[in-house]
Amino acid sequence: IMRILIDADGCPVIKESIKIAKKFGLEAVIFCDTSHYFDEENVRTVFISKGVDAVDFAILNNLDKEDIVVTQDYGLASLVLSKNSYAINQNGMIYTKENIDELLYSRYISKKIRNGGVRLKGPKKREKSQNYIFEESLKKLILEKIEK
């Protein structure tokens, strides 16, 4: 049975993910480290000790084949795809085997530039319309996978 696993550390679409999960009768599970606190009604929250990638590993250890992971972490998304599960980011971009390599490479290049002392611009302030786009994309992904 498909579930929605939420990489909640820094995730701006937790409530939207839960809303869509409920709409489709799916379980939503929030994963976060102990520096965060979530108390969403009828939603299981898994608290993980702080540590580099600790939440990512917890998600992977709890991942089933049909699950959808909501994450902005390209590395985690890549591992999710390798386990034949699905991943989507906070802006509604669905990670695929076709786009993940390019995303990982751009992350690598950005890191090299930052390590060279160059300061890169961060993301723009999030707009409400992005949440709507995310919701529509998550609905579409669920429907595609249910119909399979």
C-alpha positions in Angstrom: 0.0 0.0 0.0 1.4 3.4 -1.1 2.4 5.8 1.7 3.7 9.4 1.6 7.0 9.7 3.5 7.9 13.3 4.3 11.6 14.4 4.8 10.4 17.1 7.1 13.7 18.9 8.0 13.2 22.2 6.2 10.2 21.0 4.2 7.7 23.8 3.4 4.9 21.5 2.2 4.2 19.2 5.1 0.6 20.2 5.6 -0.1 20.0 1.8 1.5 16.5 1.7 -0.7 15.4 4.6 -3.8 16.9 3.0 -3.3 15.1 -0.3 -2.5 11.8 1.5 -5.8 12.1 3.4 -7.7 12.9 0.2 -6.4 9.6 -1.3 -6.7 7.6 1.9 -3.0 7.1 2.1 -0.8 7.1 5.3 1.5 10.1 5.6 4.6 9.7 7.8 6.7 12.6 8.9 10.5 12.0 9.4 12.5 14.6 11.3 15.4 15.0 13.7 15.0 15.8 17.4 15.5 19.6 16.8 12.0 19.7 15.2 8.6 19.0 16.6 5.5 18.1 14.7 2.2 17.1 16.1 -0.2 16.5 13.2 -3.5 14.9 14.0 -3.7 11.2 12.8 -0.2 11.4 11.3 2.7 9.3 12.5 5.9 11.2 13.2 9.3 9.4 13.4 11.9 11.3 15.4 15.5 10.5 14.6 18.6 11.5 16.6 20.5 14.4 15.1 23.3 13.4 12.7 24.4 13.9 9.2 21.9 12.2 6.9 20.3 10.3 9.8 16.8 11.2 8.7 17.6 10.2 5.1 18.8 6.8 6.3 15.7 6.3 8.5 13.5 7.1 5.5 15.4 4.6 3.3 15.1 1.9 6.0 11.3 2.4 6.2 10.8 2.7 2.5 8.5 0.3 0.6 8.4 -0.1 -3.1 5.3 1.9 -3.9 6.0 4.8 -1.4 6.4 8.4 -2.4 9.0 10.5 -0.7 8.7 14.3 -0.4 12.2 15.7 -0.3 14.4 18.5 -1.6 17.5 16.3 -1.2 18.8 15.1 -4.5 20.9 12.4 -2.9 18.0 11.0 -1.0 15.8 11.2 -4.1 18.5 9.2 -6.1 18.5 6.5 -3.4 14.7 6.4 -3.4 14.6 5.9 -7.1 17.2 3.1 -6.9 14.8 1.3 -4.6 12.0 1.6 -7.3 10.0 4.1 -5.2 9.0 7.6 -6.1 10.2 11.0 -5.1 9.0 14.6 -5.5 10.4 17.9 -4.4 8.6 20.8 -2.6 8.0 22.6 -6.0 6.3 19.6 -7.5 9.2 18.4 -9.6 9.0 14.6 -9.8 12.5 13.0 -9.7 13.0 10.4 -12.4 15.8 8.2 -13.5 16.1 10.6 -16.5 16.6 13.8 -14.5 18.4 12.7 -11.3 21.9 12.5 -12.8 21.8 16.1 -14.1 20.4 17.3 -10.7 23.2 15.5 -8.8 25.8 16.9 -11.2 24.5 20.5 -10.8 24.7 20.1 -7.0 28.2 18.9 -7.3 29.2 21.9 -9.5 27.6 24.3 -7.1 29.5 22.8 -4.2 32.8 23.1 -6.1 32.0 26.8 -6.8 31.1 27.4 -3.1 34.3 25.6 -2.0 36.2 28.0 -4.3 34.9 30.9 -2.2 32.1 32.1 -4.5 28.8 32.9 -2.8 25.8 31.7 -4.7 22.3 33.1 -4.4 19.9 31.1 -2.4 16.3 30.3 -3.5 13.7 33.1 -3.8 11.1 33.6 -1.1 8.4 30.9 -1.4 5.1 31.9 -2.9 1.7 30.4 -2.1 1.3 29.4 -5.8 4.2 27.0 -5.4 2.2 25.1 -2.8 -0.7 24.7 -5.3 1.7 23.5 -8.0 3.2 21.0 -5.6 -0.3 19.7 -4.6 -1.3 19.3 -8.3 1.9 17.5 -9.1 1.6 15.1 -6.1 -2.0 14.3 -7.0 -0.9 13.5 -10.6 1.9 11.3 -9.4 -0.4 9.4 -7.0 -3.0 8.9 -9.8 -0.4 7.6 -12.2 0.9 5.1 -9.8 -2.5 3.9 -8.6 -3.5 3.3 -12.2 -0.4 1.1 -12.8 
